């Protein structure tokens, strides 16, 4: 299963890099997010994953992609949860929650609050 995911991620990244070379700047944040997830999947350097999450967040924020910003915070929160880092898990999951609310994805925000009550205070 992981091998299939790695292959699919590699193909997707290659396609997105091709789009970037053609000038499609709307995929910059997606490239960074997939790079972070690919690094985690492959057990690569922590700095690569964390740096890619930060770059994805900066790009999604700058470009106004609220849904991708929320998703990146959620995935970063899951990454830090896997590392046992409660501080950064709480930070990212709370920002994911609030960003989903900003995007009016109330069901998704409520789902996060139900899944992670120890990290998120549900204020819906």
Phi and psi in degrees as a GROMACS rama.xvg file:
@    title "Ramachandran Plot"
@    xaxis  label "Phi"
@    yaxis  label "Psi"
@TYPE xy
-63.6834  -34.5539  UNK-2
-63.8885  -41.3234  UNK-3
-63.1998  -42.3668  UNK-4
-63.9782  -41.6955  UNK-5
-61.394  -44.8035  UNK-6
-62.8895  -44.8721  UNK-7
-64.5251  -41.7444  UNK-8
-62.838  -42.3912  UNK-9
-63.1539  -42.8496  UNK-10
-64.7679  -42.5153  UNK-11
-63.7877  -42.4819  UNK-12
-63.4236  -40.7445  UNK-13
-62.1997  -43.6007  UNK-14
-63.1289  -45.689  UNK-15
-65.0527  -37.2453  UNK-16
-62.903  -36.6236  UNK-17
-62.8082  -41.4835  UNK-18
-64.2811  -39.1832  UNK-19
-61.5881  -43.1026  UNK-20
-62.3102  -27.8  UNK-21
-85.5252  0.76586  UNK-22
99.7902  7.74025  UNK-23
-81.0046  94.3609  UNK-24
-78.7962  -9.02059  UNK-25
-73.9596  -1.90561  UNK-26
-111.544  5.31457  UNK-27
-57.2911  -49.3902  UNK-28
-63.4587  -35.1251  UNK-29
-67.013  -40.1786  UNK-30
-60.8965  -45.3758  UNK-31
-63.8668  -42.0285  UNK-32
-64.7125  -45.7932  UNK-33
-64.8027  -33.8744  UNK-34
-64.4208  -41.5486  UNK-35
-63.599  -47.8614  UNK-36
-65.1926  -37.0099  UNK-37
-64.9339  -40.7895  UNK-38
-63.4013  -41.8122  UNK-39
-64.9583  -45.4382  UNK-40
-60.1493  -36.3088  UNK-41
-90.8352  0.522646  UNK-42
64.474  31.893  UNK-43
-78.8008  -176.305  UNK-44
-53.8425  136.577  UNK-45
-57.7541  -41.4869  UNK-46
-60.1477  -36.0945  UNK-47
-66.3442  -45.7129  UNK-48
-64.4946  -50.669  UNK-49
-63.9473  -41.4194  UNK-50
-63.8108  -37.8188  UNK-51
-71.0048  -37.8212  UNK-52
-60.9512  -44.9359  UNK-53
-61.7587  -43.1969  UNK-54
-65.5431  -39.6225  UNK-55
-63.2705  -42.727  UNK-56
-64.0477  -43.7332  UNK-57
-62.2098  -44.6048  UNK-58
-68.7115  -43.9895  UNK-59
-64.3112  -38.9273  UNK-60
-65.1889  -49.0882  UNK-61
-60.6603  -36.6762  UNK-62
-89.2882  -7.9643  UNK-63
80.7077  22.7863  UNK-64
-89.6851  82.0094  UNK-65
-59.0317  -42.8411  UNK-66
-63.063  -38.8516  UNK-67
-74.9155  -31.6964  UNK-68
-64.0625  -45.4285  UNK-69
-62.1175  -45.4999  UNK-70
-62.267  -41.0683  UNK-71
-64.4574  -42.4252  UNK-72
-61.5642  -41.2369  UNK-73
-62.6544  -47.0726  UNK-74
-67.6155  -37.4617  UNK-75
-64.5762  -39.8261  UNK-76
-60.839  -42.2057  UNK-77
-64.7262  -38.2751  UNK-78
-60.5604  -49.7903  UNK-79
-67.7991  -32.0406  UNK-80
-62.0437  -42.1446  UNK-81
-62.6429  -27.4841  UNK-82
-85.8221  -7.80663  UNK-83
78.7634  20.2808  UNK-84
-96.9387  91.56  UNK-85
-64.7757  -34.1084  UNK-86
-60.5583  -54.0535  UNK-87
-73.293  -28.8685  UNK-88
-61.6704  -50.8319  UNK-89
-61.0801  -43.9079  UNK-90
-55.9334  -54.1377  UNK-91
-71.2403  -40.2867  UNK-92
-67.8468  -35.6909  UNK-93
-66.8334  -38.8953  UNK-94
-69.1777  -35.7155  UNK-95
-61.0631  -47.6715  UNK-96
-57.609  -50.9705  UNK-97
-67.9436  -33.8396  UNK-98
-71.6201  -37.7627  UNK-99
-60.9292  -39.2341  UNK-100
-65.0304  -41.0813  UNK-101
-59.9163  -34.4276  UNK-102
-82.3604  -3.25154  UNK-103
71.088  24.2397  UNK-104
-92.5503  67.9047  UNK-105
-66.1821  -34.5405  UNK-106
-65.7104  -40.6925  UNK-107
-66.5366  -42.452  UNK-108
-61.5938  -43.0186  UNK-109
-64.8989  -37.9596  UNK-110
-61.9821  -44.1762  UNK-111
-60.4599  -43.6895  UNK-112
-63.7101  -35.4541  UNK-113
-70.9664  -39.0247  UNK-114
-71.6515  -36.2935  UNK-115
-127.951  58.9252  UNK-116
-63.8721  -23.1245  UNK-117
-73.7385  -15.312  UNK-118
-113.546  -25.0403  UNK-119
-121.063  130.917  UNK-120
-94.1345  114.257  UNK-121
-77.2399  116.538  UNK-122
-117.162  28.4192  UNK-123
